[in-house]
Amino acid sequence: MRRIKTMINLRENILKNQIAYYNGLIAKHSQNVEIYLNQPVGIGEHSDVMGTIDGEINAIAQAHEKIEIIEHYFLNR
């Protein structure tokens, strides 16, 4: 019984930490978009600001989708 409970806790911890990881990626890429939007002059090496922002938004979308997959298929939310 104790072993089953430990495995359930391990499963929940892994999924919780995976979601935390993806939320961290969302925060990182969201902050990058804010920097590009509020201080585009300070980003001298990026001549294609729109393309760069699009890449950041794609990264946010991927992380968001992965959270939704975990919640739907593994946490039954």
Phi, psi and omega per residue, in radians:
M1 nan -0.778 -3.134
R2 -1.105 -0.673 3.135
R3 -1.122 -0.700 3.108
I4 -1.122 -0.754 3.126
K5 -1.112 -0.688 3.110
T6 -1.114 -0.712 3.141
M7 -1.193 -0.646 3.090
I8 -1.138 -0.761 3.106
N9 -1.095 -0.693 3.115
L10 -1.095 -0.803 3.127
R11 -1.024 -0.857 -3.135
E12 -1.090 -0.719 3.133
N13 -1.128 -0.731 3.127
I14 -1.087 -0.821 -3.129
L15 -1.133 -0.731 3.117
K16 -1.076 -0.755 3.140
N17 -1.217 -0.591 3.082
Q18 -1.129 -0.740 3.086
I19 -1.101 -0.734 3.102
A20 -1.056 -0.699 3.106
Y21 -1.065 -0.840 -3.138
Y22 -1.143 -0.633 3.066
N23 -1.122 -0.614 3.066
G24 -1.127 -0.709 3.080
L25 -1.112 -0.714 3.106
I26 -1.064 -0.783 3.130
A27 -1.083 -0.749 3.138
K28 -1.068 -0.886 -3.075
H29 -1.263 -0.550 3.051
S30 -1.121 -0.730 3.118
Q31 -1.124 -0.691 3.087
N32 -1.054 -0.754 3.103
V33 -1.065 -0.772 3.128
E34 -1.051 -0.709 3.119
I35 -1.103 -0.806 3.123
Y36 -1.088 -0.652 -3.119
L37 -1.290 -0.625 -3.032
N38 -1.695 -0.374 -3.112
Q39 -2.453 0.957 -3.085
P40 -1.127 -0.424 3.136
V41 -1.176 -0.550 -3.110
G42 -1.325 -0.063 -3.113
I43 -1.895 1.243 -3.022
G44 -1.162 -0.590 -3.073
E45 -1.382 -0.110 3.135
H46 -1.870 1.685 3.140
S47 -1.392 -0.415 3.126
D48 -1.804 1.344 -3.090
V49 -1.081 -0.740 -3.133
M50 -1.078 -0.755 3.112
G51 -1.128 -0.675 3.131
T52 -1.159 -0.759 3.098
I53 -1.088 -0.721 3.111
D54 -1.041 -0.706 3.094
G55 -1.104 -0.700 3.108
E56 -1.150 -0.726 3.128
I57 -1.157 -0.653 3.058
N58 -1.062 -0.713 3.120
A59 -1.128 -0.687 3.083
I60 -1.094 -0.791 -3.116
A61 -1.074 -0.721 3.137
Q62 -1.111 -0.792 -3.141
A63 -1.139 -0.725 3.123
H64 -1.077 -0.762 3.138
E65 -1.109 -0.678 3.135
K66 -1.138 -0.663 3.071
I67 -1.087 -0.790 3.130
E68 -1.068 -0.686 3.117
I69 -1.114 -0.798 3.119
I70 -1.050 -0.817 -3.109
E71 -1.126 -0.709 -3.078
H72 -1.325 -0.825 -3.007
Y73 -1.604 -0.429 -3.043
F74 -2.026 -0.426 3.123
L75 -1.936 -0.072 3.101
N76 0.913 0.813 3.129
R77 -1.687 nan nan
